[in-house]
Amino acid sequence: MVAINKNSANRTAVSSQDFVPISEMKDGIAVLDDGTLVSISLVTSVNISLKSFEEQAMTISAFKNFLNILEFPVQISIQSRKLDVEPYLETLEKQLKNQTHEVIKLQTIEYIAFIKNFTDVINIMDKQFFLVVSYQPAMVDISKGGLMSVFSKKSRSNDDEKMIFDEARTQLEQRVGLLSSGLSRTGVKIKKLDTEAVLEVFYNIFNPDQGDLQGMVLDNQNNI
């Protein structure tokens, strides 16, 4: 669990956390300030233009069927950032030092030069696709004041909080499972991100200009 402190008593200036509607992270799930649970899944892509006409028709039909079974909102998010190829070039250069075969050594040198020249002219972009699904626990009447979220800390104990979270997580995971099953018929696979990967996704959202994408966390999640 990762808690996000937004109420420091000694803080005088406005922090960037004031603009992030996330109260904490639990088991790869973001809990928003209003109690809504949010799950983010990494999804593969399908190049439909490479398919035959029949395959394209089947994929489109499967996607239509997937949309028709949805009974809850789903967000599709795309992150596109410049890919840093320096680590890849460093790996090639290390292999080059240990290479004894002259032909392969020459080909590796030419390949490294090609990559450097190519990236100088064209920015290589890395695109990652995410499905975002949420679940908001039911509202319950806890006082004369009216309705209040079941996640309100004024009305629950630690045991109540755990029970409410577990029940809400079950509902959320059922939604993720429905997405996975429906999209599998289109050839798309999805994998729910863990806490570290979700934090990196949000970091990239709120810090779009903080360096080039090197794909440290999400590359590990890409083995779907």
Residue frames as a rotation matrix with the C-alpha (Angstrom) as fourth column:
MET 1
0.581 0.814 0.000 0.00
0.814 -0.581 0.000 0.00
0.000 0.000 -1.000 0.00
VAL 2
-0.643 -0.723 0.251 1.23
0.727 -0.680 -0.097 3.47
0.241 0.120 0.963 -0.87
ALA 3
0.350 0.753 -0.556 -0.37
0.865 -0.488 -0.117 6.33
-0.360 -0.440 -0.823 1.04
ILE 4
-0.323 -0.372 0.870 -0.37
0.699 -0.714 -0.046 9.85
0.638 0.593 0.491 -0.39
ASN 5
-0.173 0.187 -0.967 -0.29
0.888 -0.394 -0.235 12.57
-0.425 -0.900 -0.098 2.27
LYS 6
-0.190 0.194 0.963 -2.12
0.692 -0.669 0.271 15.68
0.696 0.718 -0.007 1.17
ASN 7
0.719 0.631 0.291 -2.78
0.195 -0.585 0.787 17.28
0.667 -0.509 -0.544 4.55
SER 8
-0.204 -0.865 -0.459 0.59
0.858 0.068 -0.510 18.24
0.472 -0.497 0.728 6.01
ALA 9
0.646 0.527 -0.552 0.02
0.752 -0.564 0.341 20.68
-0.131 -0.636 -0.761 8.87
ASN 10
0.086 -0.733 -0.675 3.27
0.363 -0.608 0.706 22.52
-0.928 -0.306 0.214 8.22
ARG 11
-0.456 -0.273 0.847 2.73
0.879 0.011 0.477 23.00
-0.139 0.962 0.235 4.51
THR 12
-0.168 0.354 -0.920 2.17
0.140 -0.915 -0.378 26.58
-0.976 -0.192 0.104 3.43
ALA 13
-0.559 -0.088 -0.824 2.57
-0.742 -0.391 0.545 26.37
-0.370 0.916 0.153 -0.36
VAL 14
0.604 0.797 -0.012 0.33
-0.675 0.504 -0.538 24.47
-0.423 0.333 0.843 -2.73
SER 15
-0.431 -0.744 0.510 1.79
-0.374 0.662 0.649 21.10
-0.821 0.089 -0.564 -3.62
SER 16
-0.645 0.152 -0.749 1.40
-0.722 0.197 0.663 19.20
0.249 0.968 -0.017 -6.88
GLN 17
-0.936 0.295 -0.190 -0.35
0.336 0.910 -0.242 16.48
0.101 -0.290 -0.952 -4.84
ASP 18
-0.516 0.786 -0.340 -3.27
-0.110 -0.455 -0.884 18.87
-0.850 -0.418 0.321 -4.41
PHE 19
-0.102 0.453 -0.886 -4.02
-0.956 -0.290 -0.038 18.36
-0.274 0.843 0.463 -8.09
VAL 20
-0.730 -0.166 -0.663 -3.80
-0.387 0.900 0.200 14.55
0.563 0.403 -0.721 -7.98
PRO 21
0.094 0.897 0.432 -7.17
-0.936 -0.068 0.345 13.06
0.339 -0.436 0.833 -6.93
ILE 22
0.248 -0.098 -0.964 -5.58
0.045 0.995 -0.089 9.89
0.968 -0.021 0.251 -5.50
SER 23
0.672 0.052 0.739 -5.61
-0.698 -0.287 0.656 9.20
0.246 -0.957 -0.156 -1.78
GLU 24
-0.002 -0.702 0.712 -3.65
-0.691 0.516 0.507 5.92
-0.723 -0.491 -0.486 -1.79
MET 25
-0.017 -0.090 -0.996 -2.52
-0.849 0.528 -0.033 2.87
0.529 0.845 -0.085 -3.77
LYS 26
-0.003 0.062 0.998 -3.47
-0.726 0.686 -0.045 -0.66
-0.687 -0.725 0.043 -2.73
ASP 27
-0.135 -0.080 0.988 -2.44
0.230 0.967 0.109 -3.81
-0.964 0.242 -0.112 -4.60
GLY 28
-0.842 -0.282 0.459 -2.13
0.496 -0.073 0.865 -2.00
-0.211 0.957 0.202 -7.92
ILE 29
0.087 0.943 0.323 -5.46
0.918 -0.201 0.340 -0.20
0.386 0.267 -0.883 -7.41
ALA 30
-0.879 -0.310 0.361 -5.70
0.201 -0.930 -0.309 3.57
0.431 -0.199 0.880 -7.12
VAL 31
-0.057 0.846 -0.531 -8.19
0.997 0.020 -0.076 4.77
-0.054 -0.534 -0.844 -4.51
LEU 32
-0.366 -0.027 0.930 -9.47
0.423 -0.895 0.141 8.23
0.829 0.445 0.339 -5.43
ASP 33
-0.958 -0.062 0.278 -10.46
-0.183 -0.617 -0.765 10.92
0.219 -0.784 0.580 -2.97
ASP 34
-0.201 0.969 0.146 -14.16
-0.964 -0.222 0.148 10.11
0.176 -0.111 0.978 -3.41
GLY 35
-0.042 0.135 0.990 -13.60
-0.593 0.794 -0.133 6.39
-0.804 -0.593 0.047 -2.71
THR 36
0.848 0.343 -0.403 -13.66
-0.520 0.394 -0.758 5.25
-0.101 0.853 0.512 -6.33
LEU 37
0.177 -0.776 0.605 -11.33
-0.010 0.613 0.790 2.34
-0.984 -0.146 0.101 -7.13
VAL 38
0.707 -0.029 -0.706 -9.42
-0.683 -0.285 -0.672 2.51
-0.182 0.958 -0.221 -10.41
SER 39
0.320 -0.598 0.735 -7.58
0.233 0.801 0.551 -0.32
-0.918 -0.005 0.396 -12.16
ILE 40
0.421 -0.285 -0.861 -5.19
-0.831 -0.501 -0.241 0.21
-0.363 0.818 -0.447 -15.08
SER 41
0.478 -0.224 0.849 -4.30
0.256 0.961 0.110 -2.56
-0.840 0.164 0.517 -17.52
LEU 42
-0.386 -0.670 -0.634 -1.67
-0.608 -0.332 0.721 -2.61
-0.694 0.664 -0.279 -20.24
VAL 43
0.593 0.662 0.459 -3.06
-0.019 0.581 -0.813 -3.83
-0.805 0.474 0.357 -23.56
THR 44
-0.527 -0.710 0.467 -1.48
0.448 0.235 0.863 -5.08
-0.723 0.664 0.194 -26.75
SER 45
-0.051 0.484 -0.874 -2.34
-0.654 -0.678 -0.337 -3.56
-0.755 0.554 0.351 -30.11
VAL 46
0.034 0.148 0.988 -3.52
0.575 0.806 -0.141 -5.15
-0.817 0.573 -0.058 -33.34
ASN 47
-0.642 -0.274 -0.716 -2.49
-0.408 -0.668 0.622 -3.85
-0.648 0.692 0.318 -36.77
ILE 48
0.192 0.857 0.478 -5.71
0.080 0.471 -0.878 -4.51
-0.978 0.207 0.022 -38.61
SER 49
0.534 -0.008 -0.846 -4.26
-0.759 -0.446 -0.475 -3.22
-0.374 0.895 -0.245 -41.91
LEU 50
-0.548 -0.810 -0.210 -2.01
-0.832 0.501 0.240 -6.29
-0.089 0.306 -0.948 -42.08
LYS 51
-0.473 0.454 0.755 -4.97
-0.044 0.843 -0.535 -8.66
-0.880 -0.287 -0.379 -41.89
SER 52
-0.902 0.254 0.350 -6.94
0.413 0.271 0.869 -10.08
0.126 0.929 -0.349 -44.78
PHE 53
-0.589 0.746 0.311 -10.39
-0.514 -0.642 0.569 -8.72
0.624 0.175 0.761 -45.58
GLU 54
0.264 0.707 -0.656 -12.05
0.109 0.653 0.749 -11.66
0.958 -0.270 0.095 -43.84
GLU 55
-0.245 -0.448 -0.860 -9.85
0.900 0.225 -0.373 -11.27
0.360 -0.866 0.348 -40.75
GLN 56
-0.965 -0.071 0.252 -10.57
0.012 -0.974 -0.228 -7.55
0.261 -0.217 0.941 -40.63
ALA 57
-0.174 0.982 0.078 -14.32
-0.481 -0.154 0.863 -8.22
0.860 0.113 0.498 -40.73
MET 58
0.296 0.246 -0.923 -14.02
0.532 0.760 0.373 -10.79
0.793 -0.602 0.094 -37.94
THR 59
-0.634 -0.616 -0.468 -11.96
0.742 -0.313 -0.593 -8.44
0.219 -0.723 0.656 -35.77
ILE 60
-0.840 0.377 0.391 -14.39
-0.339 -0.926 0.165 -5.54
0.424 0.006 0.906 -36.26
SER 61
0.135 0.939 -0.316 -17.35
-0.243 0.341 0.908 -7.81
0.960 -0.046 0.274 -35.50
ALA 62
0.044 -0.199 -0.979 -15.68
0.811 0.579 -0.081 -9.10
0.583 -0.791 0.187 -32.34
PHE 63
-0.909 -0.407 -0.094 -15.00
0.391 -0.752 -0.531 -5.53
0.145 -0.519 0.842 -31.20
LYS 64
-0.460 0.833 0.309 -18.62
-0.519 -0.534 0.667 -4.56
0.720 0.146 0.678 -31.80
ASN 65
0.353 0.583 -0.732 -19.73
0.235 0.702 0.673 -7.50
0.906 -0.409 0.110 -29.68
PHE 66
-0.418 -0.604 -0.678 -17.30
0.840 0.027 -0.542 -6.43
0.346 -0.796 0.496 -26.97
LEU 67
-0.939 0.083 0.333 -18.77
-0.139 -0.979 -0.150 -2.91
0.313 -0.187 0.931 -26.91
ASN 68
-0.117 0.992 -0.046 -22.30
-0.416 -0.007 0.909 -4.29
0.902 0.126 0.414 -26.72
ILE 69
0.277 0.217 -0.936 -21.60
0.592 0.729 0.344 -6.30
0.757 -0.649 0.073 -23.54
LEU 70
-0.779 -0.627 -0.017 -20.15
0.418 -0.499 -0.759 -3.34
0.468 -0.598 0.651 -21.65
GLU 71
0.384 0.915 -0.126 -22.35
0.681 -0.188 0.708 -2.17
0.624 -0.358 -0.695 -18.80
PHE 72
0.640 -0.278 -0.717 -19.85
0.516 -0.535 0.669 0.23
-0.570 -0.798 -0.199 -17.23
PRO 73
0.937 -0.281 -0.208 -17.63
-0.349 -0.745 -0.568 3.07
0.005 0.605 -0.796 -18.51
VAL 74
0.487 -0.844 0.227 -14.15
0.736 0.536 0.413 2.24
-0.470 -0.034 0.882 -19.80
GLN 75
0.759 -0.333 -0.559 -11.38
-0.445 -0.892 -0.073 4.69
-0.475 0.305 -0.826 -20.67
ILE 76
0.673 -0.623 0.399 -8.75
0.740 0.557 -0.377 4.06
0.013 0.549 0.836 -23.34
SER 77
0.803 -0.474 -0.361 -5.50
-0.282 -0.836 0.470 5.92
-0.525 -0.276 -0.805 -22.65
ILE 78
0.731 -0.614 0.297 -2.49
0.615 0.405 -0.676 6.17
0.295 0.677 0.674 -24.95
GLN 79
0.662 -0.627 -0.410 0.94
-0.086 -0.607 0.790 7.34
-0.744 -0.488 -0.456 -23.84
SER 80
0.768 -0.434 0.471 3.29
0.584 0.172 -0.793 8.35
0.263 0.884 0.386 -26.62
ARG 81
0.794 -0.568 -0.218 6.83
-0.275 -0.655 0.704 9.41
-0.543 -0.499 -0.676 -25.73
LYS 82
0.506 -0.709 -0.490 10.21
-0.734 -0.055 -0.677 9.61
0.453 0.703 -0.548 -27.37
LEU 83
0.981 -0.163 -0.104 12.12
0.190 0.910 0.368 6.38
0.035 -0.381 0.924 -26.91
ASP 84
0.470 -0.880 0.068 15.65
-0.833 -0.417 0.364 6.63
-0.292 -0.228 -0.929 -25.52
VAL 85
0.934 -0.110 -0.340 17.81
-0.103 0.829 -0.549 4.26
0.342 0.548 0.763 -27.61
GLU 86
0.200 -0.938 0.284 21.06
-0.850 -0.310 -0.426 4.96
0.488 -0.156 -0.859 -25.77
PRO 87
0.102 -0.175 0.979 20.79
-0.758 0.624 0.190 1.91
-0.644 -0.762 -0.069 -23.45
TYR 88
0.874 0.259 0.412 20.24
0.057 0.787 -0.615 -0.29
-0.483 0.560 0.673 -26.52
LEU 89
0.764 -0.642 -0.055 23.28
-0.263 -0.232 -0.937 1.19
0.589 0.730 -0.346 -28.28
GLU 90
0.084 -0.739 0.668 25.39
-0.995 -0.098 0.017 0.70
0.053 -0.666 -0.744 -25.17
THR 91
0.447 0.154 0.881 24.41
-0.358 0.934 0.019 -2.97
-0.820 -0.323 0.473 -25.11
LEU 92
0.988 -0.076 0.138 25.42
0.156 0.379 -0.912 -3.35
0.017 0.922 0.386 -28.77
GLU 93
0.492 -0.854 0.168 28.77
-0.610 -0.476 -0.633 -1.67
0.621 0.209 -0.755 -28.15
LYS 94
0.102 -0.414 0.904 29.50
-0.886 0.376 0.272 -3.98
-0.452 -0.829 -0.328 -25.21
GLN 95
0.695 0.209 0.688 28.72
0.050 0.941 -0.336 -6.99
-0.717 0.268 0.643 -27.39
LEU 96
0.928 -0.365 -0.074 30.92
-0.156 -0.200 -0.967 -5.54
0.338 0.909 -0.243 -30.11
LYS 97
0.238 -0.888 0.393 33.94
-0.964 -0.266 -0.019 -5.53
0.121 -0.374 -0.919 -27.80
ASN 98
-0.098 -0.223 0.970 33.52
-0.550 0.824 0.134 -9.25
-0.829 -0.520 -0.203 -27.15
GLN 99
0.871 0.487 0.059 32.83
-0.200 0.462 -0.864 -10.16
-0.448 0.741 0.500 -30.76
THR 100
-0.125 -0.968 0.216 35.62
-0.188 0.236 0.953 -12.15
-0.974 0.078 -0.212 -32.46
HIS 101
0.016 0.208 0.978 33.93
0.863 0.491 -0.119 -12.96
-0.505 0.846 -0.172 -35.77
GLU 102
-0.800 -0.497 -0.337 35.08
0.298 -0.816 0.496 -10.25
-0.522 0.296 0.800 -38.20
VAL 103
-0.729 0.577 0.369 32.01
0.355 -0.143 0.924 -10.35
0.586 0.804 -0.101 -40.45
ILE 104
0.264 0.860 -0.437 29.57
0.861 -0.006 0.508 -10.08
0.434 -0.511 -0.742 -37.54
LYS 105
-0.148 -0.415 -0.898 31.75
0.779 -0.608 0.153 -7.39
-0.610 -0.676 0.413 -35.99
LEU 106
-0.971 -0.225 0.077 31.61
0.216 -0.698 0.682 -5.32
-0.099 0.680 0.727 -39.19
GLN 107
-0.362 0.915 0.176 27.84
0.486 0.024 0.874 -5.80
0.795 0.402 -0.454 -39.47
THR 108
0.250 0.425 -0.870 27.38
0.968 -0.120 0.220 -4.69
-0.011 -0.897 -0.442 -35.87
ILE 109
-0.593 -0.547 -0.591 29.42
0.511 -0.823 0.249 -1.53
-0.622 -0.154 0.768 -36.47
GLU 110
-0.923 0.279 0.263 27.34
0.122 -0.438 0.891 -0.70
0.364 0.855 0.370 -39.52
TYR 111
-0.051 0.964 -0.260 24.12
0.726 0.215 0.653 -1.42
0.686 -0.155 -0.711 -37.64
ILE 112
0.003 -0.026 -1.000 25.12
0.895 -0.445 0.014 0.88
-0.445 -0.895 0.022 -34.75
ALA 113
-0.886 -0.377 -0.268 25.95
0.211 -0.845 0.492 3.64
-0.412 0.379 0.828 -37.22
PHE 114
-0.657 0.714 0.240 22.59
0.319 -0.024 0.947 3.14
0.683 0.699 -0.212 -38.96
ILE 115
0.165 0.741 -0.651 20.66
0.946 0.068 0.317 3.39
0.279 -0.668 -0.690 -35.68
LYS 116
-0.292 -0.354 -0.889 22.51
0.666 -0.742 0.077 6.57
-0.686 -0.570 0.452 -34.68
ASN 117
-0.995 -0.102 -0.007 21.95
0.061 -0.652 0.755 8.23
-0.081 0.751 0.655 -38.06
PHE 118
-0.443 0.896 0.027 18.31
0.526 0.235 0.817 7.13
0.726 0.376 -0.576 -38.17
THR 119
0.223 0.549 -0.806 17.48
0.975 -0.116 0.190 8.47
0.011 -0.828 -0.561 -34.69
ASP 120
-0.655 -0.485 -0.580 19.19
0.468 -0.863 0.193 11.76
-0.594 -0.145 0.792 -35.49
VAL 121
-0.950 0.306 0.060 16.73
-0.093 -0.462 0.882 12.32
0.298 0.832 0.467 -38.32
ILE 122
-0.052 0.985 -0.162 13.56
-0.218 0.147 0.965 10.70
0.975 0.086 0.207 -36.92
ASN 123
-0.522 0.001 0.853 12.26
-0.851 -0.056 -0.521 10.63
0.048 -0.998 0.030 -33.36
ILE 124
-0.608 0.299 -0.736 11.34
0.065 0.942 0.329 7.06
0.792 0.152 -0.592 -32.49
MET 125
-0.294 0.614 0.732 8.15
-0.900 -0.436 0.005 7.12
0.322 -0.658 0.681 -30.47
ASP 126
-0.938 0.064 -0.342 7.01
0.173 0.938 -0.300 4.43
0.301 -0.341 -0.891 -28.09
LYS 127
-0.268 0.923 0.275 3.25
-0.764 -0.378 0.523 4.03
0.587 -0.070 0.807 -27.71
GLN 128
-0.973 0.063 -0.224 1.64
0.183 0.802 -0.569 2.19
0.144 -0.594 -0.791 -24.85
PHE 129
-0.332 0.939 0.085 -2.07
-0.370 -0.213 0.904 1.51
0.868 0.269 0.418 -24.60
PHE 130
-1.000 0.007 -0.010 -4.03
0.012 0.300 -0.954 1.26
-0.003 -0.954 -0.300 -21.36
LEU 131
-0.114 0.992 -0.048 -7.56
0.261 0.076 0.962 0.35
0.958 0.097 -0.268 -20.35
VAL 132
-0.955 -0.138 0.264 -8.81
-0.187 -0.411 -0.892 2.21
0.232 -0.901 0.367 -17.30
VAL 133
-0.083 0.947 -0.310 -11.82
0.232 0.321 0.918 0.83
0.969 0.004 -0.246 -15.45
SER 134
-0.812 -0.163 0.561 -13.31
-0.429 -0.485 -0.762 2.09
0.396 -0.859 0.324 -12.20
TYR 135
-0.114 0.807 -0.580 -15.76
0.569 0.532 0.627 1.00
0.814 -0.258 -0.520 -9.56
GLN 136
-0.609 -0.006 0.793 -17.42
-0.500 -0.774 -0.389 3.22
0.616 -0.633 0.468 -6.99
PRO 137
-0.874 0.282 -0.396 -18.76
0.468 0.705 -0.532 1.50
0.129 -0.650 -0.748 -3.85
ALA 138
0.004 0.979 0.204 -22.44
0.687 -0.151 0.711 2.00
0.727 0.137 -0.673 -3.09
MET 139
-0.646 -0.103 0.756 -23.48
-0.331 -0.855 -0.400 5.01
0.687 -0.509 0.518 -1.08
VAL 140
-0.255 0.543 -0.800 -25.05
0.773 0.611 0.169 4.30
0.581 -0.575 -0.576 2.30
ASP 141
0.351 0.472 0.809 -27.12
-0.171 -0.817 0.550 6.46
0.921 -0.332 -0.206 4.64
ILE 142
-0.270 -0.580 -0.768 -25.03
0.668 0.462 -0.584 6.79
0.694 -0.671 0.263 7.80
SER 143
-0.770 -0.001 -0.639 -26.50
0.534 -0.549 -0.643 9.86
-0.350 -0.836 0.423 9.46
LYS 144
0.300 0.918 -0.258 -29.22
0.632 -0.394 -0.667 12.44
-0.714 0.037 -0.699 9.33
GLY 145
-0.136 -0.457 -0.879 -26.93
-0.316 -0.821 0.476 14.41
-0.939 0.343 -0.033 7.14
GLY 146
0.649 0.459 -0.607 -27.81
-0.709 0.074 -0.702 12.20
-0.277 0.886 0.373 4.21
LEU 147
0.967 -0.250 0.048 -25.68
0.245 0.864 -0.440 10.05
0.068 0.437 0.897 1.95
MET 148
0.457 -0.889 -0.005 -21.95
-0.818 -0.423 0.391 9.60
-0.350 -0.175 -0.920 2.39
SER 149
0.240 -0.449 -0.861 -19.38
-0.652 0.582 -0.485 7.40
0.719 0.678 -0.153 0.70
VAL 150
0.976 0.106 -0.192 -18.71
0.041 0.772 0.634 4.09
0.215 -0.627 0.749 2.44
PHE 151
0.190 -0.977 -0.094 -15.05
0.749 0.207 -0.629 5.05
0.634 0.049 0.771 2.28
SER 152
0.428 0.004 0.904 -15.55
-0.319 -0.935 0.155 7.95
0.846 -0.355 -0.399 4.66
LYS 153
-0.499 -0.736 -0.457 -13.07
0.236 0.392 -0.889 7.67
0.834 -0.552 -0.022 7.51
LYS 154
-0.613 0.326 0.720 -15.61
-0.730 -0.583 -0.358 9.29
0.303 -0.744 0.595 9.84
SER 155
0.294 0.932 0.210 -17.85
-0.956 0.284 0.080 6.24
0.015 -0.224 0.975 9.76
ARG 156
0.810 0.013 -0.586 -15.68
-0.186 0.954 -0.236 3.12
0.556 0.300 0.775 9.61
SER 157
0.628 -0.649 0.430 -13.15
-0.396 0.209 0.894 1.10
-0.670 -0.732 -0.126 11.55
ASN 158
-0.375 -0.849 -0.372 -10.05
-0.836 0.136 0.531 -0.57
-0.401 0.510 -0.761 10.09
ASP 159
-0.695 0.178 0.697 -11.97
0.206 0.978 -0.045 -3.84
-0.689 0.112 -0.716 9.76
ASP 160
0.438 0.898 -0.044 -14.82
0.286 -0.185 -0.940 -2.07
-0.853 0.399 -0.337 7.99
GLU 161
0.330 -0.397 -0.857 -12.34
-0.766 -0.642 0.003 -0.42
-0.551 0.656 -0.516 5.64
LYS 162
-0.738 -0.664 0.123 -10.75
-0.499 0.660 0.562 -3.75
-0.454 0.353 -0.818 4.73
MET 163
-0.366 0.687 0.628 -14.12
0.489 0.716 -0.499 -5.41
-0.792 0.124 -0.598 4.16
ILE 164
0.618 0.623 -0.479 -15.37
-0.024 -0.595 -0.804 -2.55
-0.786 0.508 -0.353 2.00
PHE 165
0.018 -0.707 -0.707 -12.15
-0.887 -0.338 0.316 -2.46
-0.462 0.621 -0.633 -0.01
ASP 166
-0.801 -0.340 0.492 -12.11
-0.163 0.916 0.367 -6.24
-0.575 0.213 -0.790 -0.55
GLU 167
0.033 0.902 0.431 -15.71
0.545 0.345 -0.764 -6.24
-0.838 0.260 -0.480 -1.76
ALA 168
0.687 0.199 -0.699 -15.10
-0.339 -0.763 -0.551 -3.31
-0.643 0.615 -0.456 -4.07
ARG 169
-0.341 -0.889 -0.307 -11.89
-0.791 0.096 0.604 -4.88
-0.507 0.449 -0.736 -5.39
THR 170
-0.556 0.211 0.804 -13.80
0.290 0.956 -0.050 -8.07
-0.779 0.205 -0.593 -6.20
GLN 171
0.568 0.823 0.020 -16.30
0.375 -0.236 -0.896 -6.08
-0.733 0.516 -0.443 -8.26
LEU 172
0.474 -0.469 -0.745 -13.48
-0.705 -0.709 -0.003 -4.22
-0.527 0.527 -0.667 -9.99
GLU 173
-0.609 -0.755 0.242 -11.58
-0.496 0.601 0.627 -7.42
-0.619 0.262 -0.741 -10.81
GLN 174
-0.092 0.668 0.739 -14.75
0.535 0.659 -0.529 -8.88
-0.840 0.347 -0.418 -12.31
ARG 175
0.814 0.357 -0.457 -14.92
-0.116 -0.671 -0.732 -5.90
-0.569 0.649 -0.505 -14.64
VAL 176
-0.025 -0.912 -0.410 -11.27
-0.884 -0.171 0.435 -6.35
-0.467 0.374 -0.801 -15.61
GLY 177
-0.611 -0.166 0.774 -11.94
0.006 0.977 0.214 -10.03
-0.791 0.136 -0.596 -16.27
LEU 178
0.440 0.844 0.306 -14.88
0.446 0.090 -0.890 -9.16
-0.780 0.528 -0.337 -18.49
LEU 179
0.645 -0.292 -0.706 -12.68
-0.626 -0.733 -0.267 -6.77
-0.440 0.614 -0.655 -20.48
SER 180
-0.431 -0.894 0.124 -9.97
-0.692 0.416 0.591 -9.42
-0.579 0.169 -0.797 -20.86
SER 181
-0.364 0.367 0.856 -12.46
0.366 0.901 -0.230 -12.03
-0.856 0.230 -0.463 -22.05
GLY 182
0.679 0.731 -0.062 -14.20
0.262 -0.321 -0.910 -9.71
-0.686 0.602 -0.410 -24.49
LEU 183
0.543 -0.527 -0.654 -11.03
-0.753 -0.650 -0.102 -8.29
-0.371 0.548 -0.750 -26.02
SER 184
-0.342 -0.703 0.623 -9.38
-0.316 0.710 0.629 -11.71
-0.885 0.018 -0.465 -26.39
ARG 185
0.290 0.551 0.782 -11.76
0.585 0.545 -0.601 -12.41
-0.757 0.632 -0.164 -29.27
THR 186
0.984 0.022 -0.179 -10.27
-0.112 -0.702 -0.703 -9.44
-0.141 0.711 -0.688 -31.15
GLY 187
0.517 -0.855 -0.052 -6.71
0.591 0.399 -0.701 -10.66
0.620 0.332 0.711 -30.64
VAL 188
0.065 -0.444 0.893 -5.98
-0.448 -0.813 -0.372 -8.05
0.892 -0.376 -0.252 -27.97
LYS 189
0.158 -0.090 -0.983 -4.51
0.745 0.664 0.059 -9.18
0.648 -0.742 0.172 -24.66
ILE 190
0.405 0.005 0.914 -4.53
-0.404 -0.896 0.184 -7.21
0.820 -0.444 -0.361 -21.42
LYS 191
-0.058 -0.449 -0.892 -2.61
0.748 0.572 -0.337 -7.42
0.661 -0.686 0.303 -18.16
LYS 192
0.893 0.445 0.068 -3.42
0.260 -0.634 0.728 -5.59
0.367 -0.632 -0.682 -14.96
LEU 193
0.049 -0.920 0.389 -0.56
-0.065 -0.392 -0.918 -3.39
0.997 0.019 -0.079 -13.77
ASP 194
0.138 -0.098 -0.986 0.95
0.940 0.328 0.099 -3.69
0.313 -0.940 0.137 -10.30
THR 195
0.738 0.241 -0.630 1.45
0.544 -0.764 0.346 -0.75
-0.399 -0.598 -0.695 -7.92
GLU 196
-0.173 -0.909 -0.379 4.89
0.328 -0.416 0.848 0.22
-0.929 0.023 0.370 -9.20
ALA 197
-0.714 -0.081 0.695 3.77
0.698 -0.011 0.716 0.26
-0.050 0.997 0.064 -12.82
VAL 198
0.370 0.911 0.184 0.60
0.890 -0.404 0.213 2.23
0.268 0.085 -0.960 -12.01
LEU 199
0.523 -0.258 -0.813 2.68
0.411 -0.759 0.505 4.83
-0.747 -0.598 -0.291 -10.20
GLU 200
-0.612 -0.789 0.047 4.91
0.385 -0.246 0.890 5.16
-0.691 0.563 0.454 -13.26
VAL 201
-0.302 0.597 0.744 1.85
0.912 -0.045 0.407 5.64
0.276 0.801 -0.531 -15.48
PHE 202
0.742 0.624 -0.245 0.57
0.670 -0.695 0.261 8.47
-0.007 -0.358 -0.934 -13.30
TYR 203
0.113 -0.788 -0.606 4.07
0.358 -0.536 0.764 9.97
-0.927 -0.303 0.222 -13.07
ASN 204
-0.739 -0.401 0.541 4.27
0.616 -0.076 0.784 10.08
-0.274 0.913 0.303 -16.86
ILE 205
0.150 0.883 0.444 0.82
0.927 -0.282 0.247 11.68
0.344 0.375 -0.861 -17.03
PHE 206
0.895 0.265 -0.359 1.65
0.414 -0.794 0.444 14.48
-0.168 -0.546 -0.821 -14.61
ASN 207
0.231 -0.878 -0.419 5.26
-0.242 -0.469 0.850 14.88
-0.942 -0.095 -0.320 -15.79
PRO 208
0.886 0.248 0.393 5.10
0.265 0.427 -0.865 14.61
-0.382 0.870 0.312 -19.59
ASP 209
0.804 -0.590 0.081 8.38
-0.281 -0.496 -0.822 16.49
0.525 0.637 -0.564 -20.11
GLN 210
0.534 -0.611 0.585 10.54
-0.716 0.041 0.697 14.67
-0.450 -0.791 -0.415 -17.57
GLY 211
-0.458 -0.876 0.149 13.02
-0.613 0.433 0.661 13.03
-0.644 0.211 -0.735 -19.94
ASP 212
-0.259 0.276 -0.926 12.64
-0.859 0.372 0.351 10.36
0.442 0.886 0.141 -22.58
LEU 213
0.682 0.613 0.398 10.86
-0.721 0.656 0.225 7.09
-0.123 -0.440 0.890 -22.02
GLN 214
-0.442 -0.877 -0.192 13.19
-0.877 0.467 -0.116 4.23
0.191 0.117 -0.975 -21.16
GLY 215
0.373 0.754 -0.541 10.47
-0.646 0.629 0.432 1.71
0.666 0.188 0.722 -20.25
MET 216
-0.695 -0.701 0.159 11.94
-0.588 0.428 -0.687 0.28
0.413 -0.571 -0.709 -17.04
VAL 217
-0.627 0.508 0.591 8.78
-0.436 0.400 -0.806 -0.79
-0.646 -0.763 -0.029 -15.26
LEU 218
0.329 0.918 -0.222 6.32
-0.700 0.079 -0.710 -1.17
-0.634 0.388 0.669 -18.08
ASP 219
-0.113 -0.418 -0.901 8.62
-0.894 0.438 -0.092 -3.29
0.433 0.796 -0.424 -20.19
ASN 220
-0.956 -0.234 0.178 8.36
-0.293 0.808 -0.510 -5.94
-0.025 -0.540 -0.841 -17.50
GLN 221
-0.280 0.935 0.215 4.60
-0.258 0.143 -0.956 -5.74
-0.925 -0.323 0.201 -17.73
ASN 222
0.023 0.296 -0.955 4.64
-0.959 -0.264 -0.105 -6.12
-0.283 0.918 0.278 -21.49
ASN 223
-0.900 -0.351 -0.259 5.13
-0.408 0.888 0.212 -9.88
0.156 0.296 -0.942 -21.35
ILE 224
-0.134 0.957 0.256 1.46
-0.879 0.005 -0.478 -10.63
-0.458 -0.289 0.840 -21.83
